[in-house]
């Protein structure tokens, strides 16, 4: 099973909001590489949830509950996609970006090399390291 990381400004959509709602459409992605990652997501895949902005930390784990379909927020005639996510669990301790960058085992992480992507893949080993840093079993 592939793993992912999705990024959101908490003032726009936070992990606690996902927990409260129980499910959301992950819309608004307007980058071709991130869109292709969305299209590669399969039902049941796990995604780390990263808060951007002032917080800059992995704060939880979500699960893909519906695979990619057309993004209803896309401008007419444009080919963008969305997936549906549901919460799995919040991290016991958020894992700050500074910790991700300082952790040798994460040096090749796509998100750290291509920081502008709002959706990117994560390896099983990277997921394990991040979950351990967050004191959370995944």
C-alpha positions, 0 to 999 in steps of 0.5 A, spaced: 500 500 500 502 506 498 503 512 503 502 519 502 502 526 505 497 532 504 498 539 506 493 544 508 493 551 512 489 549 518 485 556 518 483 553 511 482 546 513 485 543 519 485 536 521 481 537 527 475 539 522 476 533 518 475 529 525 469 533 526 466 532 519 468 525 519 470 525 511 472 531 506 473 532 499 480 533 498 479 539 492 483 545 490 489 542 488 492 546 482 499 543 480 500 537 475 505 533 479 500 533 486 494 532 481 497 526 478 499 523 486 492 524 487 490 520 481 495 515 484 491 514 491 487 508 492 482 507 497 485 505 503 491 508 502 494 512 508 496 519 508 499 524 513 496 530 514 501 536 514 499 543 517 502 549 513 503 556 515 505 558 522 504 551 525 508 547 519 507 540 522 505 533 521 499 532 526 495 526 524 493 520 519 488 520 514 485 514 509 483 515 502 476 513 502 474 514 495 479 514 489 480 520 484 474 523 480 473 530 477 474 536 482 467 540 482 471 546 484 475 546 478 474 551 473 470 549 467 473 545 462 480 544 466 482 537 468 483 537 476 482 531 480 479 530 488 479 524 493 475 523 499 479 523 506 477 520 512 481 521 519 484 515 522 488 518 528 491 525 530 498 524 532 500 524 540 505 529 538 505 534 532 512 533 528 515 539 526 518 541 519 524 542 523 524 535 526 523 532 519 528 536 516 533 534 521 532 527 521 537 523 517 532 517 515 527 522 512 533 526 507 530 523 501 523 524 502 519 527 496 516 533 501 522 535 503 525 535 496 519 538 493 516 543 498 511 546 494 507 540 492 501 539 496 500 532 495 506 527 495 508 520 496 511 517 502 515 511 503 513 505 508 520 507 512 518 514 512 511 513 515 514 509 520 519 514 522 514 520 522 509 516 526 515 514 531 517 521 532 509 523 533 509 517 538 503 515 534 502 507 532 499 507 525 
